[in-house]
Amino acid sequence: MRLGEVCGKVWATKKLSALEGCRFALLKLLDDDAKLSQELLIAVDHIGSGVGDTVLVAQYGAARVALGENLPIDAAIIGIVDSIEMN
């Protein structure tokens, strides 16, 4: 899993039928120091996150398993983070 911050939404009116009903979020991933990197990622968002939310992201095969479907995706938001504590 990775941490990311939602920085926008992505709309695709024409897409594979398997992706109908899916919402997409644009994320900036957090680095090892929990700081925003410049790395961007598009993830399926079935959670309903909003811009500015810190989220948990599953990638690759784990993303498809997390949604319980065999979708052609490689990232899915699986949780909205309430807090992060680092020692």
Buried (B, 14 or more C-beta within 10 A) or exposed (E): EBBBBBBEBEEEEEEEEEBEEBBBBBBBBBEEEEEBEEEEBBBBBBBEBEEEBBBBBBBEEBBBEBBEEEBEBBBBBBBBBEEEEEE
